[in-house]
Amino acid sequence: MAKAHRGAGIREQQFRGRGDCPVCKRTGIKVLYEREIDGTKAMICKQCNATLKRAN
């Protein structure tokens, strides 16, 4: 597998996909998953996305 294109999708995003997760309040974490939280769409981290999937 070629390694040159891994992560190319997040390199184009602002701050390379990193930010603050509104659910767990971690800073500098990759927020790549869009979920609806309290009626508004928010970008959350991988761990919170998995937790919310298991809850449903």
N, CA, C and O atoms as a Tripos MOL2 file, in Angstrom:
@<TRIPOS>MOLECULE
protein
  224   223    56     0     0
PROTEIN
NO_CHARGES

@<TRIPOS>ATOM
      1 N           0.8440   -1.1770    0.0000 N.3       1 MET1
      2 CA          0.0000    0.0000    0.0000 C.3       1 MET1
      3 C           0.8910    1.2420    0.0000 C.2       1 MET1
      4 O           1.8370    1.3400    0.7810 O.2       1 MET1
      5 N           0.5810    2.1690   -0.8680 N.am      2 ALA2
      6 CA          1.3510    3.4060   -0.9360 C.3       2 ALA2
      7 C           1.0880    4.2590    0.3000 C.2       2 ALA2
      8 O          -0.0560    4.3850    0.7370 O.2       2 ALA2
      9 N           2.1210    4.8310    0.8520 N.am      3 LYS3
     10 CA          1.9770    5.6090    2.0780 C.3       3 LYS3
     11 C           1.8690    7.1070    1.8200 C.2       3 LYS3
     12 O           1.6260    7.8770    2.7490 O.2       3 LYS3
     13 N           2.0430    7.5280    0.5780 N.am      4 ALA4
     14 CA          2.0760    8.9570    0.2660 C.3       4 ALA4
     15 C           0.7230    9.6310    0.4510 C.2       4 ALA4
     16 O           0.6750   10.8340    0.7070 O.2       4 ALA4
     17 N          -0.3740    8.8960    0.3290 N.am      5 HIS5
     18 CA         -1.7000    9.5080    0.3690 C.3       5 HIS5
     19 C          -2.4490    9.2510    1.6760 C.2       5 HIS5
     20 O          -3.6070    9.6480    1.7990 O.2       5 HIS5
     21 N          -1.8350    8.6140    2.6310 N.am      6 ARG6
     22 CA         -2.5120    8.3680    3.9050 C.3       6 ARG6
     23 C          -2.7370    9.6930    4.6210 C.2       6 ARG6
     24 O          -1.8080   10.4810    4.7990 O.2       6 ARG6
     25 N          -3.9570    9.9250    5.0210 N.am      7 GLY7
     26 CA         -4.2750   11.1510    5.7230 C.3       7 GLY7
     27 C          -4.4020   12.3660    4.8340 C.2       7 GLY7
     28 O          -4.4480   13.4890    5.3350 O.2       7 GLY7
     29 N          -4.4590   12.1740    3.5260 N.am      8 ALA8
     30 CA         -4.5380   13.3100    2.6040 C.3       8 ALA8
     31 C          -5.8370   14.0850    2.7800 C.2       8 ALA8
     32 O          -5.8710   15.2940    2.5510 O.2       8 ALA8
     33 N          -6.9020   13.4040    3.1840 N.am      9 GLY9
     34 CA         -8.1860   14.0640    3.3720 C.3       9 GLY9
     35 C          -8.1950   15.0490    4.5280 C.2       9 GLY9
     36 O          -8.8890   16.0640    4.4670 O.2       9 GLY9
     37 N          -7.4370   14.7680    5.5790 N.am     10 ILE10
     38 CA         -7.4240   15.6950    6.7120 C.3      10 ILE10
     39 C          -6.3640   16.7760    6.5490 C.2      10 ILE10
     40 O          -6.4260   17.7970    7.2330 O.2      10 ILE10
     41 N          -5.4020   16.5800    5.6690 N.am     11 ARG11
     42 CA         -4.3980   17.6240    5.4430 C.3      11 ARG11
     43 C          -5.0070   18.8710    4.8390 C.2      11 ARG11
     44 O          -4.4940   19.9740    5.0240 O.2      11 ARG11
     45 N          -6.1140   18.6940    4.1080 N.am     12 GLU12
     46 CA         -6.7730   19.8290    3.4640 C.3      12 GLU12
     47 C          -7.6950   20.5840    4.4070 C.2      12 GLU12
     48 O          -8.0910   21.7090    4.1060 O.2      12 GLU12
     49 N          -8.0440   19.9890    5.5420 N.am     13 GLN13
     50 CA         -8.9480   20.6460    6.4870 C.3      13 GLN13
     51 C          -8.1930   21.6820    7.3150 C.2      13 GLN13
     52 O          -6.9660   21.6700    7.4060 O.2      13 GLN13
     53 N          -8.9720   22.5730    7.9110 N.am     14 GLN14
     54 CA         -8.3900   23.6040    8.7600 C.3      14 GLN14
     55 C          -7.7270   22.9530    9.9740 C.2      14 GLN14
     56 O          -8.3160   22.0680   10.5950 O.2      14 GLN14
     57 N          -6.5490   23.3650   10.3080 N.am     15 PHE15
     58 CA         -5.7480   22.8350   11.4200 C.3      15 PHE15
     59 C          -5.5210   21.3340   11.2920 C.2      15 PHE15
     60 O          -5.3070   20.6410   12.2870 O.2      15 PHE15
     61 N          -5.5710   20.8340   10.0450 N.am     16 ARG16
     62 CA         -5.3700   19.4100    9.7500 C.3      16 ARG16
     63 C          -6.3220   18.5120   10.5230 C.2      16 ARG16
     64 O          -5.9480   17.4160   10.9400 O.2      16 ARG16
     65 N          -7.5570   18.9750   10.7140 N.am     17 GLY17
     66 CA         -8.5910   18.1640   11.3520 C.3      17 GLY17
     67 C          -8.5440   18.1570   12.8610 C.2      17 GLY17
     68 O          -9.2900   17.4140   13.5000 O.2      17 GLY17
     69 N          -7.6820   18.9700   13.4420 N.am     18 ARG18
     70 CA         -7.5560   18.9730   14.9050 C.3      18 ARG18
     71 C          -8.3300   20.1400   15.5130 C.2      18 ARG18
     72 O          -8.4720   21.1990   14.9020 O.2      18 ARG18
     73 N          -8.8200   19.9220   16.7160 N.am     19 GLY19
     74 CA         -9.5690   20.9590   17.4080 C.3      19 GLY19
     75 C          -9.9870   20.4710   18.7780 C.2      19 GLY19
     76 O          -9.3710   19.5630   19.3370 O.2      19 GLY19
     77 N         -11.0310   21.0710   19.3180 N.am     20 ASP20
     78 CA        -11.5530   20.7070   20.6310 C.3      20 ASP20
     79 C         -12.8450   19.9270   20.4590 C.2      20 ASP20
     80 O         -13.7420   20.3450   19.7270 O.2      20 ASP20
     81 N         -12.9350   18.7950   21.1360 N.am     21 CYS21
     82 CA        -14.1490   17.9830   21.0790 C.3      21 CYS21
     83 C         -15.1740   18.5900   22.0450 C.2      21 CYS21
     84 O         -14.8650   18.7840   23.2210 O.2      21 CYS21
     85 N         -16.3880   18.8920   21.5690 N.am     22 PRO22
     86 CA        -17.3870   19.4950   22.4440 C.3      22 PRO22
     87 C         -17.9770   18.5140   23.4580 C.2      22 PRO22
     88 O         -18.6050   18.9470   24.4240 O.2      22 PRO22
     89 N         -17.7940   17.2130   23.2670 N.am     23 VAL23
     90 CA        -18.3730   16.2280   24.1740 C.3      23 VAL23
     91 C         -17.4480   15.9570   25.3530 C.2      23 VAL23
     92 O         -17.8550   16.0850   26.5080 O.2      23 VAL23
     93 N         -16.1960   15.5810   25.0620 N.am     24 CYS24
     94 CA        -15.2590   15.2180   26.1330 C.3      24 CYS24
     95 C         -14.3310   16.3600   26.5320 C.2      24 CYS24
     96 O         -13.5750   16.2390   27.4950 O.2      24 CYS24
     97 N         -14.3860   17.4650   25.7960 N.am     25 LYS25
     98 CA        -13.6080   18.6800   26.0960 C.3      25 LYS25
     99 C         -12.1040   18.5020   25.9600 C.2      25 LYS25
    100 O         -11.3450   19.2900   26.5250 O.2      25 LYS25
    101 N         -11.6490   17.4830   25.2210 N.am     26 ARG26
    102 CA        -10.2110   17.3220   24.9780 C.3      26 ARG26
    103 C          -9.7630   18.3580   23.9580 C.2      26 ARG26
    104 O         -10.5280   18.7360   23.0700 O.2      26 ARG26
    105 N          -8.5420   18.8080   24.0820 N.am     27 THR27
    106 CA         -8.0150   19.8140   23.1610 C.3      27 THR27
    107 C          -6.9420   19.1900   22.2890 C.2      27 THR27
    108 O          -6.2440   18.2690   22.7150 O.2      27 THR27
    109 N          -6.8100   19.6900   21.0690 N.am     28 GLY28
    110 CA         -5.7830   19.2200   20.1570 C.3      28 GLY28
    111 C          -6.0060   17.8140   19.6500 C.2      28 GLY28
    112 O          -5.0550   17.1460   19.2450 O.2      28 GLY28
    113 N          -7.2500   17.3490   19.6650 N.am     29 ILE29
    114 CA         -7.5710   15.9950   19.2140 C.3      29 ILE29
    115 C          -8.2250   16.0810   17.8430 C.2      29 ILE29
    116 O          -8.8360   17.0980   17.5150 O.2      29 ILE29
    117 N          -8.1060   15.0290   17.0370 N.am     30 LYS30
    118 CA         -8.7250   15.0310   15.7100 C.3      30 LYS30
    119 C         -10.2410   14.9470   15.8670 C.2      30 LYS30
    120 O         -10.7590   14.0070   16.4690 O.2      30 LYS30
    121 N         -10.9400   15.9250   15.3280 N.am     31 VAL31
    122 CA        -12.4030   15.9530   15.3610 C.3      31 VAL31
    123 C         -12.8890   15.7700   13.9210 C.2      31 VAL31
    124 O         -13.0000   16.7320   13.1620 O.2      31 VAL31
    125 N         -13.1730   14.5240   13.5650 N.am     32 LEU32
    126 CA        -13.4490   14.1730   12.1800 C.3      32 LEU32
    127 C         -14.8590   13.6480   11.9500 C.2      32 LEU32
    128 O         -15.2530   13.4530   10.8000 O.2      32 LEU32
    129 N         -15.6210   13.4170   12.9950 N.am     33 TYR33
    130 CA        -16.9190   12.7740   12.8650 C.3      33 TYR33
    131 C         -18.0350   13.7710   13.1460 C.2      33 TYR33
    132 O         -18.0620   14.4050   14.2010 O.2      33 TYR33
    133 N         -18.9480   13.9040   12.2010 N.am     34 GLU34
    134 CA        -20.0540   14.8510   12.3510 C.3      34 GLU34
    135 C         -21.2450   14.1150   12.9460 C.2      34 GLU34
    136 O         -21.7320   13.1410   12.3730 O.2      34 GLU34
    137 N         -21.7090   14.5840   14.0910 N.am     35 ARG35
    138 CA        -22.8620   13.9890   14.7730 C.3      35 ARG35
    139 C         -23.8100   15.0940   15.2080 C.2      35 ARG35
    140 O         -23.4010   16.2410   15.3840 O.2      35 ARG35
    141 N         -25.0660   14.7460   15.3780 N.am     36 GLU36
    142 CA        -26.0480   15.7040   15.8610 C.3      36 GLU36
    143 C         -26.1310   15.5780   17.3770 C.2      36 GLU36
    144 O         -26.4580   14.5170   17.9090 O.2      36 GLU36
    145 N         -25.8330   16.6670   18.0580 N.am     37 ILE37
    146 CA        -25.8430   16.7080   19.5170 C.3      37 ILE37
    147 C         -26.7410   17.8510   19.9430 C.2      37 ILE37
    148 O         -26.4770   19.0060   19.6080 O.2      37 ILE37
    149 N         -27.7900   17.5470   20.6720 N.am     38 ASP38
    150 CA        -28.7600   18.5450   21.1480 C.3      38 ASP38
    151 C         -29.3430   19.3700   20.0130 C.2      38 ASP38
    152 O         -29.5560   20.5730   20.1590 O.2      38 ASP38
    153 N         -29.6000   18.7280   18.8870 N.am     39 GLY39
    154 CA        -30.2280   19.4070   17.7650 C.3      39 GLY39
    155 C         -29.2880   20.1790   16.8540 C.2      39 GLY39
    156 O         -29.7360   20.7250   15.8460 O.2      39 GLY39
    157 N         -28.0150   20.2420   17.1690 N.am     40 THR40
    158 CA        -27.0530   20.9340   16.3090 C.3      40 THR40
    159 C         -25.9890   19.9430   15.8610 C.2      40 THR40
    160 O         -25.6440   19.0190   16.5980 O.2      40 THR40
    161 N         -25.4730   20.1340   14.6610 N.am     41 LYS41
    162 CA        -24.4220   19.2610   14.1470 C.3      41 LYS41
    163 C         -23.0820   19.7340   14.6940 C.2      41 LYS41
    164 O         -22.7820   20.9280   14.6890 O.2      41 LYS41
    165 N         -22.2910   18.7920   15.1610 N.am     42 ALA42
    166 CA        -20.9890   19.1150   15.7240 C.3      42 ALA42
    167 C         -19.9730   18.0810   15.2680 C.2      42 ALA42
    168 O         -20.3160   16.9270   15.0110 O.2      42 ALA42
    169 N         -18.7380   18.4990   15.1710 N.am     43 MET43
    170 CA        -17.6380   17.5950   14.8440 C.3      43 MET43
    171 C         -17.0690   17.0790   16.1600 C.2      43 MET43
    172 O         -16.7050   17.8620   17.0390 O.2      43 MET43
    173 N         -16.9940   15.7290   16.2910 N.am     44 ILE44
    174 CA        -16.5220   15.1220   17.5320 C.3      44 ILE44
    175 C         -15.3730   14.1630   17.2420 C.2      44 ILE44
    176 O         -15.0920   13.8450   16.0870 O.2      44 ILE44
    177 N         -14.7180   13.7110   18.2970 N.am     45 CYS45
    178 CA        -13.5570   12.8290   18.1460 C.3      45 CYS45
    179 C         -13.9920   11.3710   17.9700 C.2      45 CYS45
    180 O         -15.1670   11.0370   18.1230 O.2      45 CYS45
    181 N         -13.0480   10.5350   17.6540 N.am     46 LYS46
    182 CA        -13.3030    9.1270   17.3730 C.3      46 LYS46
    183 C         -13.8430    8.3990   18.6040 C.2      46 LYS46
    184 O         -14.7520    7.5780   18.4840 O.2      46 LYS46
    185 N         -13.3000    8.6850   19.7680 N.am     47 GLN47
    186 CA        -13.7170    8.0030   20.9820 C.3      47 GLN47
    187 C         -15.1570    8.3500   21.3540 C.2      47 GLN47
    188 O         -15.9270    7.4750   21.7510 O.2      47 GLN47
    189 N         -15.5170    9.6140   21.2260 N.am     48 CYS48
    190 CA        -16.8840   10.0420   21.5380 C.3      48 CYS48
    191 C         -17.8690    9.5020   20.5060 C.2      48 CYS48
    192 O         -19.0050    9.1700   20.8460 O.2      48 CYS48
    193 N         -17.4420    9.4130   19.2530 N.am     49 ASN49
    194 CA        -18.2900    8.8590   18.2070 C.3      49 ASN49
    195 C         -18.6140    7.3960   18.5220 C.2      49 ASN49
    196 O         -19.7620    6.9760   18.3740 O.2      49 ASN49
    197 N         -17.6290    6.6260   18.9500 N.am     50 ALA50
    198 CA        -17.8370    5.2230   19.3000 C.3      50 ALA50
    199 C         -18.7510    5.0920   20.5130 C.2      50 ALA50
    200 O         -19.6090    4.2110   20.5530 O.2      50 ALA50
    201 N         -18.5730    5.9570   21.4910 N.am     51 THR51
    202 CA        -19.4020    5.9290   22.6840 C.3      51 THR51
    203 C         -20.8620    6.2300   22.3520 C.2      51 THR51
    204 O         -21.7690    5.5730   22.8630 O.2      51 THR51
    205 N         -21.0820    7.2160   21.5030 N.am     52 LEU52
    206 CA        -22.4470    7.5670   21.1200 C.3      52 LEU52
    207 C         -23.0890    6.4720   20.2640 C.2      52 LEU52
    208 O         -24.2960    6.2480   20.3540 O.2      52 LEU52
    209 N         -22.2950    5.7900   19.4360 N.am     53 LYS53
    210 CA        -22.8210    4.6750   18.6380 C.3      53 LYS53
    211 C         -23.2690    3.5230   19.5240 C.2      53 LYS53
    212 O         -24.3150    2.9230   19.2760 O.2      53 LYS53
    213 N         -22.4920    3.2060   20.5550 N.am     54 ARG54
    214 CA        -22.8380    2.1130   21.4680 C.3      54 ARG54
    215 C         -24.0450    2.4530   22.3150 C.2      54 ARG54
    216 O         -24.7860    1.5580   22.7210 O.2      54 ARG54
    217 N         -24.2580    3.7280   22.5890 N.am     55 ALA55
    218 CA        -25.3950    4.1550   23.4210 C.3      55 ALA55
    219 C         -26.7210    3.9750   22.7080 C.2      55 ALA55
    220 O         -27.7490    3.7750   23.3570 O.2      55 ALA55
    221 N         -26.7160    4.0430   21.3750 N.am     56 ASN56
    222 CA        -27.9710    3.9290   20.6170 C.3      56 ASN56
    223 C         -28.3200    2.5280   20.3170 C.2      56 ASN56
    224 O         -29.3460    2.2690   19.6870 O.2      56 ASN56
@<TRIPOS>BOND
     1     1     2 1
     2     2     3 1
     3     3     4 2
     4     3     5 am
     5     5     6 1
     6     6     7 1
     7     7     8 2
     8     7     9 am
     9     9    10 1
    10    10    11 1
    11    11    12 2
    12    11    13 am
    13    13    14 1
    14    14    15 1
    15    15    16 2
    16    15    17 am
    17    17    18 1
    18    18    19 1
    19    19    20 2
    20    19    21 am
    21    21    22 1
    22    22    23 1
    23    23    24 2
    24    23    25 am
    25    25    26 1
    26    26    27 1
    27    27    28 2
    28    27    29 am
    29    29    30 1
    30    30    31 1
    31    31    32 2
    32    31    33 am
    33    33    34 1
    34    34    35 1
    35    35    36 2
    36    35    37 am
    37    37    38 1
    38    38    39 1
    39    39    40 2
    40    39    41 am
    41    41    42 1
    42    42    43 1
    43    43    44 2
    44    43    45 am
    45    45    46 1
    46    46    47 1
    47    47    48 2
    48    47    49 am
    49    49    50 1
    50    50    51 1
    51    51    52 2
    52    51    53 am
    53    53    54 1
    54    54    55 1
    55    55    56 2
    56    55    57 am
    57    57    58 1
    58    58    59 1
    59    59    60 2
    60    59    61 am
    61    61    62 1
    62    62    63 1
    63    63    64 2
    64    63    65 am
    65    65    66 1
    66    66    67 1
    67    67    68 2
    68    67    69 am
    69    69    70 1
    70    70    71 1
    71    71    72 2
    72    71    73 am
    73    73    74 1
    74    74    75 1
    75    75    76 2
    76    75    77 am
    77    77    78 1
    78    78    79 1
    79    79    80 2
    80    79    81 am
    81    81    82 1
    82    82    83 1
    83    83    84 2
    84    83    85 am
    85    85    86 1
    86    86    87 1
    87    87    88 2
    88    87    89 am
    89    89    90 1
    90    90    91 1
    91    91    92 2
    92    91    93 am
    93    93    94 1
    94    94    95 1
    95    95    96 2
    96    95    97 am
    97    97    98 1
    98    98    99 1
    99    99   100 2
   100    99   101 am
   101   101   102 1
   102   102   103 1
   103   103   104 2
   104   103   105 am
   105   105   106 1
   106   106   107 1
   107   107   108 2
   108   107   109 am
   109   109   110 1
   110   110   111 1
   111   111   112 2
   112   111   113 am
   113   113   114 1
   114   114   115 1
   115   115   116 2
   116   115   117 am
   117   117   118 1
   118   118   119 1
   119   119   120 2
   120   119   121 am
   121   121   122 1
   122   122   123 1
   123   123   124 2
   124   123   125 am
   125   125   126 1
   126   126   127 1
   127   127   128 2
   128   127   129 am
   129   129   130 1
   130   130   131 1
   131   131   132 2
   132   131   133 am
   133   133   134 1
   134   134   135 1
   135   135   136 2
   136   135   137 am
   137   137   138 1
   138   138   139 1
   139   139   140 2
   140   139   141 am
   141   141   142 1
   142   142   143 1
   143   143   144 2
   144   143   145 am
   145   145   146 1
   146   146   147 1
   147   147   148 2
   148   147   149 am
   149   149   150 1
   150   150   151 1
   151   151   152 2
   152   151   153 am
   153   153   154 1
   154   154   155 1
   155   155   156 2
   156   155   157 am
   157   157   158 1
   158   158   159 1
   159   159   160 2
   160   159   161 am
   161   161   162 1
   162   162   163 1
   163   163   164 2
   164   163   165 am
   165   165   166 1
   166   166   167 1
   167   167   168 2
   168   167   169 am
   169   169   170 1
   170   170   171 1
   171   171   172 2
   172   171   173 am
   173   173   174 1
   174   174   175 1
   175   175   176 2
   176   175   177 am
   177   177   178 1
   178   178   179 1
   179   179   180 2
   180   179   181 am
   181   181   182 1
   182   182   183 1
   183   183   184 2
   184   183   185 am
   185   185   186 1
   186   186   187 1
   187   187   188 2
   188   187   189 am
   189   189   190 1
   190   190   191 1
   191   191   192 2
   192   191   193 am
   193   193   194 1
   194   194   195 1
   195   195   196 2
   196   195   197 am
   197   197   198 1
   198   198   199 1
   199   199   200 2
   200   199   201 am
   201   201   202 1
   202   202   203 1
   203   203   204 2
   204   203   205 am
   205   205   206 1
   206   206   207 1
   207   207   208 2
   208   207   209 am
   209   209   210 1
   210   210   211 1
   211   211   212 2
   212   211   213 am
   213   213   214 1
   214   214   215 1
   215   215   216 2
   216   215   217 am
   217   217   218 1
   218   218   219 1
   219   219   220 2
   220   219   221 am
   221   221   222 1
   222   222   223 1
   223   223   224 2
@<TRIPOS>SUBSTRUCTURE
     1 MET1         2 RESIDUE 1 A MET
     2 ALA2         6 RESIDUE 1 A ALA
     3 LYS3        10 RESIDUE 1 A LYS
     4 ALA4        14 RESIDUE 1 A ALA
     5 HIS5        18 RESIDUE 1 A HIS
     6 ARG6        22 RESIDUE 1 A ARG
     7 GLY7        26 RESIDUE 1 A GLY
     8 ALA8        30 RESIDUE 1 A ALA
     9 GLY9        34 RESIDUE 1 A GLY
    10 ILE10       38 RESIDUE 1 A ILE
    11 ARG11       42 RESIDUE 1 A ARG
    12 GLU12       46 RESIDUE 1 A GLU
    13 GLN13       50 RESIDUE 1 A GLN
    14 GLN14       54 RESIDUE 1 A GLN
    15 PHE15       58 RESIDUE 1 A PHE
    16 ARG16       62 RESIDUE 1 A ARG
    17 GLY17       66 RESIDUE 1 A GLY
    18 ARG18       70 RESIDUE 1 A ARG
    19 GLY19       74 RESIDUE 1 A GLY
    20 ASP20       78 RESIDUE 1 A ASP
    21 CYS21       82 RESIDUE 1 A CYS
    22 PRO22       86 RESIDUE 1 A PRO
    23 VAL23       90 RESIDUE 1 A VAL
    24 CYS24       94 RESIDUE 1 A CYS
    25 LYS25       98 RESIDUE 1 A LYS
    26 ARG26      102 RESIDUE 1 A ARG
    27 THR27      106 RESIDUE 1 A THR
    28 GLY28      110 RESIDUE 1 A GLY
    29 ILE29      114 RESIDUE 1 A ILE
    30 LYS30      118 RESIDUE 1 A LYS
    31 VAL31      122 RESIDUE 1 A VAL
    32 LEU32      126 RESIDUE 1 A LEU
    33 TYR33      130 RESIDUE 1 A TYR
    34 GLU34      134 RESIDUE 1 A GLU
    35 ARG35      138 RESIDUE 1 A ARG
    36 GLU36      142 RESIDUE 1 A GLU
    37 ILE37      146 RESIDUE 1 A ILE
    38 ASP38      150 RESIDUE 1 A ASP
    39 GLY39      154 RESIDUE 1 A GLY
    40 THR40      158 RESIDUE 1 A THR
    41 LYS41      162 RESIDUE 1 A LYS
    42 ALA42      166 RESIDUE 1 A ALA
    43 MET43      170 RESIDUE 1 A MET
    44 ILE44      174 RESIDUE 1 A ILE
    45 CYS45      178 RESIDUE 1 A CYS
    46 LYS46      182 RESIDUE 1 A LYS
    47 GLN47      186 RESIDUE 1 A GLN
    48 CYS48      190 RESIDUE 1 A CYS
    49 ASN49      194 RESIDUE 1 A ASN
    50 ALA50      198 RESIDUE 1 A ALA
    51 THR51      202 RESIDUE 1 A THR
    52 LEU52      206 RESIDUE 1 A LEU
    53 LYS53      210 RESIDUE 1 A LYS
    54 ARG54      214 RESIDUE 1 A ARG
    55 ALA55      218 RESIDUE 1 A ALA
    56 ASN56      222 RESIDUE 1 A ASN
